[in-house]
Amino acid sequence: ELQVVSDALQSSGCLIFASVARPGYGPFYAMLQRLEFKFRVKVQLLTEARGFAGGQIWAYICEKSPSSESELAMPGLVRVILERGGILGSRPSKELVVCTKNPEEAMFEHVEMFREHCYGPLEDDSGAWGLRTGDGDEPLIVVDAGMNLGLFCIYLQRHLCNSAQSRPVICLAFEPAPESYEIAVRNLRDAGARTVDHGARMPETGRAIGNLAPGSLEVHVFQMALSADAGAAESFLFFPESSANSALARHRPDAKWPAGAVPGSVEVQVPCCRLSDALASILGGGEEVTSVAGCSWPLFLKVDVEGAEVEVLRGLTSEDWRRVEGLAVEIQGEEHLDAVRGLCASAGFGTEGGGSGGLRVALQPHAFAGPEAPELWMLYGRR
């Protein structure tokens, strides 16, 4: 198979073939990486294959590249097709391709967000997450705590910023792992999202946003972890082959897996900041302002940070909490669930089952079988 593909690529402008060879591993993909300077290689899962050891059949699409250099400088990076171009609702949609080191993880996240709407909007919401729609030019501020591959920002681009009548969206996205951050920034820019890369520091002055047209999305990305305290650096456990499960080391993300099944990891030091400080740095006020009290733009919080959810929410001032109109938080463990419920109640979100507003909590299926893996919940809140 290696020889057939290699010979065909030498004389072809485009080659599409199927294989049980998993993307990103072994001599097969190593050959494609070497040819990357001549071909753009994308992959798509065709079907779950019965009778094969790998259990899957992959399509490889290799097209002549206009570049003389490889666009995939990071070893092991794969382009995965998550959606073919076509019609999304009543409008045309572009092909959705993301770069990743783990194609299955990218596909899992895509199903969770784009099909199951794990972060909302909920079926009985009026509009997006039940938020007030405004007059079309008042921006919605979205926080993406736990950006990973950048798919939630792309979800916003495709489902919330989908017409000239949609309100503009400003998203603050946080990903502390350097490798995941680099991949996410690439994916956002490849998707055409206006992306402002702040790296591991916050702007020194406020009003860092650009001019926003209706239906536009502006993403401010930070290579930082969110915390209740500003300025500290923390140890972060990064799993290159399972990046979505990476977390601050003190939350023991390796305890999710059964003994002997923990993937390889790298421990790195990452900078931390408070969420209200980041909001002030982008939306106005400068260094001396610790909240955006003069800003009336509503906030939506998406938090999926593998055990650090309580610290993220404690990094909001009471003034900024009053602007939060909706939230979707993944929560690990009963102690954290009680703490998040308390923070939401103090912020005026009411209780569960409180009619059109309040909180909703749903127990999540667990993908791991480790004896110390905490129970998982999704908590949704809206005013």
N, C-alpha and C positions, 0 to 999 in steps of 0.2 A: 504494500500500500504506500509506504514512504517513497519508494522508487517511482511508482506510477505518478503520484502527485508531483514529485520533484521534476520529472521529465515534462509533465503537462504544463507546469508553471513556466518552464524555460521558453516555451513557444506560444503562450497564450496571453491575451489581454484580460481575460476574465475566466475564472474557473469556479464552479460550484460543485461541491461533492459532499457525500455523507460518510460519516465514520462513527464507530463506537469509541474512538479515542477521545478522552475528556480534554477540553481546552485547558491550557495552562500547565500541563504536566508532560513529562517524558520526551523522548527524542522527536516525536511527531511535531509537537508544538515548538520545540527548539528549532526545527527546520523552518517553520513558518516565521519565527522571530528573526532568523537570519535573512529571510526574504522580505522582511517588512519594509526595507528601504525601497523595494520595487512594487510591493503590493500592499493595499489596505485589506486587512483580514478581519472579517466579522463572523461571529458564530451565532447560531440559534438552535435551541433545543427543538428537535422535530417530534420526538415521541419517546415515551417510556418503552424500552425494548425488552420484550420477554425472551428469555433464553440466552441473554448475553451477560457476561460477568459484570460489565459496567452498568447494565440496566438502562442505558439511554442511547439514543442515536442523535448525533449532532450534525447540523448543516454548517459547512464552512464556505463562506463567500469571499473569494480573493479577487480583487480588482486592481488594475494597474494604478499605482500611486503617482500623482503629479510631483511629489516631493522627491528629492534626491537623498533625503535622510529619513531615518525611522521616526515616526511620530510617537512610538511607544518606547520611550527611553527607559522606563522602569521595567526590570526583568519580571516576566510572568504576567504582565498586564494583558487582558483580553478585552476585545470589543464584543459586547453581547447585544443582540437585537431583542428588545423587550416588546416592541410593538412595530408591526409593519405599517407603512403609510396607508391612509384610507380615510374613512369618515368617522369622526368622534362626535356623537350626537347628531347635530344638524350641520356640522361644518367639517371641512377637510382637516386632517391631522397629518403631521410629519412623522416619519419613521423615528422611533425612540431607540437610540443606541447609547449605552453607557460603557465606560471602561471599568474594569474590576479585576481582582485577582481570583475571585470566587464566583463563577457564573451562577451556581445554584443559589448563593446568598442574594445576588442581585435579583434573580427571578422571584425568590421568596418575598423580598421586600416589595417588589413591584406588585405582586398579587395582593399582599397585605394592604398596600396603600391605594392602588388604582382600582382594584376589584372589590375588596372587602371593606375598604374605607376605614381602616383600623383607627385612624386619628379623626374620623368624622369626614364630612358632615353626617349626622345620624339621620335615619330615614324620616323621622317626624320633625326634623328641623325645618323652619321656614327660612329659606335662603341658605347661606353657607354658615354652618355651625350655629344657626339662630342669631347671628350678629345683625345689628341694624345696618341697613344698606346705605344710608347716607344719601347725598345728593349726586353721587357719581364722581366727585373730585376730591372728597375727603379721604385721605389714605387710610388703609387698614394696616396696622403694625402687627407682623407675625414674628414670633420667636421660634426658631428651630433649634432646640437644645438636644444635641446628638445627631449631627448632620450625616455622618458616615459617608455614603456615596453621593449625597445631594439629591436623592430621589424625591424627598418631600418638597423641596423647592421647585423641582420640575413638575410635581403634582399641582402646586399652586399655579404655576405658569399655564398649565393645560386646562385646569378645571375652575380656577377662580379668576384668572386674568384672560378671559376667553373672548372678549369683545370690546369694542370702543365704548360700550355703555357700562362696562365693569369699573368698579372703583380701583384706583391704583393701589398696589401693595408694596410695602417696604418690609423686607424680611431680614432679621438678624439671625445668622446661622453660626453655630459653634461646634467645632470639631477639634479636640485637643491632639489626636494622634497625627504626627507629621505626614505619614504616608497616606492615610485616609483623607487628610485635608487636601493634599496635592491632587489626589484623584477626584475629589468632589469639586474642586475649583475647575478642573479640566472638564468634568461632565457638565457643569452649569454653563460654561462658556460654549461648549460644543452644542448645547441645547438652545443657545441664543439668548440666555438670560443676562441682563446687565448686571455684572458682578464686580463688586468693589472689594479688593483683597486687602484686609487690614493686618493679616499675619498675626503675630503674637503680641500685638499692642493695640491700644485704643487710640482714636484720633484725639489730639490735644484740645480741639475746640469743637463746639456743637454745630448743628446744622450741616452735617456732612452729606446730606442727601442731595440728589440732583433735581432737575425739573421733571416732574412726573406727569405724564399724560394719562387720561383715563384708559384703563385696561393694561397698564404697564406694570412691570415687576422689576424692582431693584433689590438685589441681594447683597448685604454686607456680611462678609465672611470673616470669622475670627478663629485663629488656631489657638484656642484657649478653652479651658474647662470652666464651667460656671460653679460658683461656690458662695457660701454665706459670708465669706471673708475675702477682702480684696488683697491682691499683691502676693499671696503665698504661691509657692510652686509645690506640686505634689507628684508622687510616683504614680505612674499610669501603666497598667498592664495591657499590652497590645498584642492581639492575635492576628498575624498577617493573613492567615487563611480563614479567619472567622471574625472579621473586623467589627461587625455589628455587636459582638459580645465583649469587646474591649471595655475597660472601665478603670476608674481609680483603684489602685492596688489595695487600699484598705477595705474596699467592698468585696474583695476576694472573688472576682469573676471566675477564677479557675475552679471554684467549688461547684459550679453548675454541672460539670461533666462527671460521669462515673470514673472511678479509679482506673488509670491506664488509658483513658480516652481523651485526656486534656491535650488540645493542639499546642504546637510550639508557640512560644510567646517571647516578647521583648519588653523589658521594663525601661521606661523613659521618664524623664522629668518634664512636666508640662506646666505652663503658667496658668493662673486662675484669676478670675475677676467676678465681681458681683453683677447680676443682671441689670439692676437699676443704674449702675455706673456705665455699663455699655449703652443702655438706652439714652442716657444723658449725653454721652459722647457723640451719638449719631443724630439725635433729634433736637438737641439744643441745650444751651446753658453753660457749656464749657466745664473746666476742671472742678470748679467749686460747687457745682450743682450735683446733688446726689439723687435727684428724681426729676421728672419732667412735669412738674406741677402745672406749668402754664400751657401744656399741650393737651388737647381734648381728643386726640386721635385714639380710637379704641385699640385694644390689644387682644391678640389671641396667642395662647401659649401651647406649643407642642413640645412635650418633654419626654424623652426616652433615653435615659442616661445610665441604665444598668446599676441602680442602687443609690445614685446621688440625687434623686429627685427632690428630697426634702431640702437639701442645701441649695439647690437651684431656686426653689420657691422662697426660701428664707433670704435670698439675695435681693428680693423686691421690697422697696419701701412701701409704707401704707398708702402714700399718694399714688404710686404706680399700681398697686393692687386695685385701687378704686377704678382704674381705667381698663382692667382685665374684664372683658365681656364673655370670653369663652376659653376653655382649656381642655386639652387631652393629655393625660399623664399616664405613662406606664409606671406601675408601682411594684416594688419587690418586697414582700414580707408584710405581715400584719402590723408590725410596729410602724412601718413607713405609711401604710394605709391610714392608720389612725392619725398620724401626724399631718398628712396631706388633707384629710377631712377637716381637721381642726383649723388649719391655715385657711382653707376655703370658707369655712363657717365664719371665721373672724373677718374675712373680706366681704361677707354679705351674700354668699352664694346659696344660702339656705340649706335645706336637707335633701336627702334622696326621696324621690317620689313627690316632689313639691310642685307638680303641675308643669307649666311651660318653662319654668326656670329650675334652679337647683342642681343637684348632682345625680349622676348615674354611675354605678360601679358594676363592672362585669369581670368575672373570673376568667382568666385566659388559659388556653391549653398550653402545656409546657413542652418545649421541644427537647428537653434534656432529662436525664434520669439520675443525676447525681444525688446522693443521699442528703446533701446539704443545700440542694437547690431550693430557693425560696418560692412560695406561691406567687403567681403573677396576677395583677389586676390592671384593667384600664379604668381610669376615672375620668369621666366627662363632666364638665361644668359649664353652665351658661346662666346669665342673669335673666 
